[in-house]
């Protein structure tokens, strides 16, 4: 997926998302070495870790996302950001910890892409280096139905933006495609609409565990929250922590 066109909407939607920050900060600070974040997006996690003194490099395929990350960096903060794909990037540096927050691995759509990316991440870890990531559990709302779940953005000039979406579910490929309609009502009543499409490939717990084993990682610790609770039927996320063998 090309995130360049999606960058501004993504930044607005998730700018205030904080659920995972303390978890990744704790993992990074305990690692006591350089950290690589894959799928850095607009720098939400990268900038938070950097402000806490973590030596973090963000990997992101979208040039526009990287630009937004640098724009949002505060207090003259310089973020280390590299444009690249997790399947094919090559860095001379190796890392004590690699993190893939906020469903980054859901942009790998086939088993070959998934295994290739995990093997490449393994190759960029120090011996025994850690890998931590989270994925949402595959539970979705009613498909093929236009929904508005309270996402309304208000601009300083009085404009208003409402985000509507439709989800389409391909069960055979484990793909969920979200088609966004972003409606902006400008001052004076003029309405404009933008369209975006996001496809994600969801996972089950044991599928992920097998992929990690094939890629050279140890059996992971799996929790159902960023606070460490068990993975249960009502959990919203699966949080994985493992090490390179």
N, C-alpha and C positions, 0 to 999 in steps of 0.2 A: 504494500500500500504506500502511496505517495502522501506523506503527511504535510508537505509544504502548504497546500491550500487549507489544511485543517488546523494549522498551528494556532491561529488567533482564537478560534472557538475552543480548542483544547485548553489553551491557557486560561481563558475565562471560566470554563467549566470546573477545572480542577485546581485553580490557584489556592483555594482555601482547604483543600483536602489535607488532613494532618494525621490520619489514622496510623500510617506506617512510619512516620518520621522517627519516633523515639526507638522503635525496634531497629531500624537500619542504622541509626546513630550508635546504639549500644553494640551491635555486631561489629560495626566499623571501628569503634574505639577499642574494643577488646582485641581486634585483629592486630593492632600495633604494627601496621605496615601499609603500603600503598593499596588503594582500593580502586577497582574499576566498576563503574555503573554502566550497564548496557541498557539501551532504550532510555536515555537520559531525558528525552522530551524537551520541555522548556526549562529544565533545570530546577524543578521543585525540590527534588531530593539532593541533587548535586550541590546546590547553593547552601542548603541547610547543613550538609556535612562539612562543606568548606568553612562555613562560619564557625563550626565547632572545632576547627583545627585539623580535620582529617585531610590527608593527602589523597585527594580523590580526582580521578579522570572520568569524564563522562563520554560515552560512545553513543552516537545518535546518527541515523542515516539521513535525516531531513536537514538540509541547510537552513531552511526557514525556522525550524525548531531551535537550532543552535543560535541563530540570530536573536530569537525571542529570549533564550536563556541568558545571553549576554546583556540584553536590554534590561532584564529584570534583576540582574545582579546589583546589589545595593552597596553603598559606601565605598565605591571604587574597587569592589571585589573583582578579581580576575579569575574566571573559571577556566579550568583545563578541559576543553571539549574537543573531541575528535569526530570527524564525519566518517562513518563506516557502518557496515552491515555485520551483525554478530556472526554470520556464517563464514565470512571471508576476510574480516579485518586481520591485520598483522601488525603487532607492536613489538618493538624490541624489549620493552619492559615486561617483567612478570609481576604478579600481584599476590598479596597475602589473602585478599578477599575479592570476590566478584559478586555483585548484587544485580538482580534483575527485578526491580520493583514494579508494582502496579500492572501486572499482566503482560510484561514485555514479551514473554515467550509465546504469547497467544498470536503473535504475528509470524509464526512458523507454521506453515499450513500442511506440510506433508511429513511422513516419518523421515525421509531423507534430509529435509531441511532441519528438522528437530535434532536428529542425531548429529548432523554436520555442525550445527551451531554449538551443541553441548561439547563435542570433541574439541572444537576450536577454543571454547572457553577453558576447558581443561588444560589445553596446551599453554594458556596464558597464566596459569596459576603456579605459584611456588609448590614444591612437593608438600603435600599435606595442607595446601591452601583451601580456604573455605569458599563455599558457594551458597548464597541465600537468595530466595526469591519467593514471590507469592503469585497465586492464581485465583481467580474467583471460581466458585463452585457452579456447575452448569445447571442453574435454575433461571428460567426466563419467564417474562410476562406473556400475555396473550399475543400470539403471532398475527401478522397481517392486519394489525389494528393500529390506527394512529393514536399515539399517546402523548400526553403532556404531563410531566411529573414534577411540576413546580419550578422548572428552570426558566426564570425570567430575569433578564439583566437590564438594569436601568443606567442610561448614559447621562453624563453631566449636562448635555444639551437638551434633556427632556425626552430623548428617544427611548424606546423600549424594545427589547428583543425577547421573543418567546421561542423556545426550542421544542419542536415536535419531532417524533420519530416513529418509524415502523420497523419491526424486527422480523426477519425471515430466517427460518431454521432449516438447515440442511443436515438432517440427522445422520445420513450415511457418511458424510465427510466430517462430521462434528464441527460444522461451521455455523456461526451466528452472524448474520449481516444486519447491521443497523443503518437505515437510511434516514438521515436527518433533513428536516426542513427548518431553516432558521429564518424566522419572520421578524423584520425590524420595522416598527412603526416610528417614522421620523416626526420631528416637530412639524405640525401642520397637517398630519394625518397620512402622508405618503407612505405606502407599504412596499418594501422590497423583500425578496426571498432568495436565499442561497441554499444549495443542496450539497450534502456531503454523504459519502458512503464509507462505512467502516466494517470490515470483515475480520472476525477473530475466530481462531481455532481453539475450542475448549478441550479440557483434559479431564480424565478421571485420576484419582489418587494413584492407583496401582500402575496405570499406564506410565505416569511420571516416574514412579520408582524403577520400573524396568528400563526406561530410557536412560536414567541416571546410571544404572548398573552397566549398561552397554557402553556408555561414554566414559567409563573409568572412575566413577564416583562410588563412595561407600553408601550403604543403606542410609537414607536420610532420616532425620528427625522431622516429623510432620505434626503440625499443630493446627487448630481451627481458629486461631486468633493471633494477633500480634502480641498479645499479653501471655501467650503460651498455653492457653487452654486446649483441651482435647478436641480433635476433629469429630464433630457430631453432625447429625442430620440437619440441624438448624444453623450450622456455621455458614458464614458468608464468604470466607476465604480459606484457602489451603496455604500454609506457610511452611516452606521446606528449608532445611539447613543440612548441608552435607560437606564432605571433604574430598579432595582428589586423592585417589589411592596411588 
